[in-house]
Amino acid sequence: MHINDPKNIIGILGVLGAFVMIFSVLLNWATVNLPVIGMSFDVTGWDLHAGSIDAENISAQYGIPVVGATEYDYAPLVVLVCGILGIVSVVLQLFSSTATANKVAVVVTIVLAVASIALAVLYSGDISSHNGEVIPTSILNYEASYGVWVGVIGAVMVIVGGIGGLLK
C-alpha cells in the first residue's frame, strides 16, 4: 500500500468520512424550542437515541406537554453503526487482493452510506413535520441541527472512498 496511489488516497478519504459519521452522533441533532418560556436546548444524536431527554421532567417543571419529536430517534444509532462498518469495509477495500472481495466491500460501503444519508434526510424532514401537530409552535417546536448534516457529509466522503475502491 503506497500512500501516493490515488485509490489509497481516496480510500483514506472514505475512512475519514466514516470517522466523521461516528463523530456526528456526538454533535447536536435537534434543537427543542420552548418560546413561551424563552427556553431552548440542544439534543445530541447520542441523547436522542439513548432517550436521555427527560420529557416528563420538562413537562412537570414548565407545565408544557413535551411529546416525541420524531419517529426516527434511531437514526443516530444507524449512522454510528454505518460509520463503524464503513471503516471496516473501506479498509477491506484498501487491503483486499481479490477483485471479488473488493467489489463486495465497495457495494457494502456504498449501501451503508446511502442508507445513512436517506435516514438522516427522513429524520430531518420528520422532526420539523411534527411542529404544531399536537402543540402550537408558539409553545413548542423542534428543528434538526448541524450534527445531522455533518453525518451526511461523512457519508458522502464514505461513498467517494467506496467508489475509489473500484479503481483497484
C-alpha angles and dihedrals in degrees: 000000000000118000092217092059107108094223090055093049090051090046090053088052087055092051091049089050090053090052089050089053091052092046092049090068089066092054128082112287098173142020117210112203124198100184095173090068096027095245134129134167137190125235122206120219089249092052090047092054097038092051092236091149107103099213092167092056092048090048092050095043098048102022091239119127105233110199131187112289100209145008088225099071087133093062095096091052091052091049090049093050092044090051092053093046089044090060090051095047095046091048089050088053091052094050104031115114098194125075093222094054089047093052092048090051090049092052092047091048094050094044092051093048094046090048090052092049093048093049093047091052091047090049092049093050094043097050093056094040090067092060109118093003097114103358125033114258089238086069104033136004139161133215132187110242136213097274090073092057094044086057090051091051089051091050091051088052089051090051090052089049090049093050088048087063088068089065089072 
